[in-house]
């Protein structure tokens, strides 16, 4: 084997190695860009006049109207199990003067709800401060309680708490304790167990 053949073979090996390195670098850059794009847009803002979605992903999402003291109030689509902290983040975070202590960031969201972030010193919404769903006598207010407060009631788990919130959102609130019978899964026996523990 001559020196010329060795040199040609070395150049070919070097060329193939360089091509592999270029392909790997390009692949790494593409993956990196995809990760950054995904991290930068975890939620989606929705225009009010947008046509309703009919795709399968809509079933695993909740629509939440975020208003009040946030950077970008609006209607947002979030994952089905999203919490208040996710909605506030989607709206750009708290605005200056927001009463952060009045918002239960750990509360689960329900589809179609409006999340109002108050400013410091503002009057409570609907006569009760956000997250304060317990009356002075210790009973849980069906119209202002969040999911965790409803979940504290006997025989009411997270799923039933969400059903109660969904029903009051769809029907404009409870007008009597007996309205609980209209919530799917609540019967006479459960109502009797809850009657003295709840109010409106």
N, C-alpha and C positions, 0 to 999 in steps of 0.2 A: 504494500500500500504506500502510495507516494504522499509527500507532504501536502501537495495540492488537494488530494482527495480528503485528507484529514481536515484541512482548512475549510473545504466546502461543507463537510459533514458538521463541523463545529458551528459554521454560520447558520446552517439549517436548524440545528438544535437551539441556537440562540434566538432565531426568528420565531420558532414555535413557542419557546418559553416566554418571549416578549408578548406574543399574541394572547397567550393564556392569561398573563398578568393584566393586560388591557381589558380583557373580557371580565375578569374577576372584579377589577376596580369599577367598571361600568355597572356591573350587577350590584355591587355594594352601594354605589351612589343612588341607583334606582330604588333599592329597598329603603335606604335612609330617607329619601324624599317622601316615600309612601308613609313611613312611620311618622314623620313630622307633620304631614298633611292630616293624618288621622288624629294625632294628638291635638292639633290646632282647631279641630271642628268636631267635638264630641256630641254636640247637639245641633239642632237645626231650627232657625227662626222661620216662621211661616207668615207670609203676607196674608192680611185679613181677607182679601178677595180671591185667594187661591182656590182652585177647584178641589173638591173633596177627593182624598186619595182612596183608591180601591185596591191597592196592591196588598199582598199578604203581610208586609211589614207593618201596616197600619194597625193590625190587631195586637201587636206587641208594643204599642206606643201609647203615651198619654198626651193630651193637649192641655197645656196650662197657660193661663193668662197671668203674667207677672206684671204687677203695677206698683205704684208708690215709689219709695226711695231706693230705686235701683238705677244703674247706669244706662240701661237700654230696655225700658219697659216694652212689652209686646207679647205676642202669642208664640209659644215654643212647643216643639215636639220633643219629648224625652222618652227614654226607655221605660217600659212598663213598671219596673220596680224602683223608679227614681224617687228621690227624697227632696225635701225643700232646699237642701244645700245645692243640689244639682240645678234646680230652677233658678236660684239666685246667681249661681255661676254662669248659667246660660244667658242671663240678663246682664252680664257684665260686672256682677258683684254689687255690693252695697254702695249707694251714692253717699255723698257727704251729708251728714246729719241724720242718717238712718238709725232707727232705734234697734240695733242688732239684738239686744237682749230680749226684745219682744217677739222674736221669731224663733220657733222651734225648728232648727235646721235638720234634726233627725227624723222629723215626721214624714211618713210616706205620703206621696201625692196621689190624688185620684183624678181620673179623666174628666175634663171639663171644669175643673175648679179654677177660681181666681185667687191668686196669692197676692195679698196686699202687704207691702213692707212699709210700716209707718215711720214717720220722722219723730225724733225725740220731742216729747211733750204734746204730740197729737192726741186727739180724742180717740179712744178705742173704737174699732170698727164693729158695727152692730151691737154696741153697748157692752162689749167685752173685749179685753185685750187679747191679741192673738195667742193661742195656746192656753188660755185660761177658760177651760170648759167646765169648771167646778164652781157651783154656787156657794154662797156663804154657809149654807147648812151641810155642805159636803156632798150634795147630790151632783151628778154629772148632767150638764146641760146638753141635750140632744142637738141643739142648733149651733152650739159654739165649740163643742168638744172636738179635739183632734183624734186621730186614729189611736194614739197611745192611751189617751184618757178613756176612750170607749173600750179599748182592750182590757182596761183594768176592771171592768165590770164582770161579775160572774157569768160564765157560759158564753161570753163574747170574746172570740179570738180575733186575730188580725184580719182574717177574711170577712167575718161578719161585721167588724168595725168599718171596713171599706164599703160593704154593702149599705150600711146605715148612712155613711157620708155620700155615697152615690145617690141614694134615694132622696136625701134632703136637698142635694144640689139640683136634681131633676125636678123636684116638686116645690121648690121654694121654701123649704124648711118644714119642721113639724109644728102642727097647731095643737096637738094633744099627745099625751104619752101613748094613747091607743093607736096612733098612726104607726107605731112600730109593727103592728100586725100586717101592714102593707109591705114591709121589708121581707124579701124572700128568705125563708129559713127561720123566721120568728113566728112562733105559735102562741097559743093562750098560756101554756105553762111557763114559757120563757118570759112572756110579758108579766105574769104574776110575780116572777122572781126579780124582775127589774123595776117594777112599778114604784117602789119606795126608794129606789136608788137613783132615779133619773128625774129630770125636770125639763121644762122648755122655756 
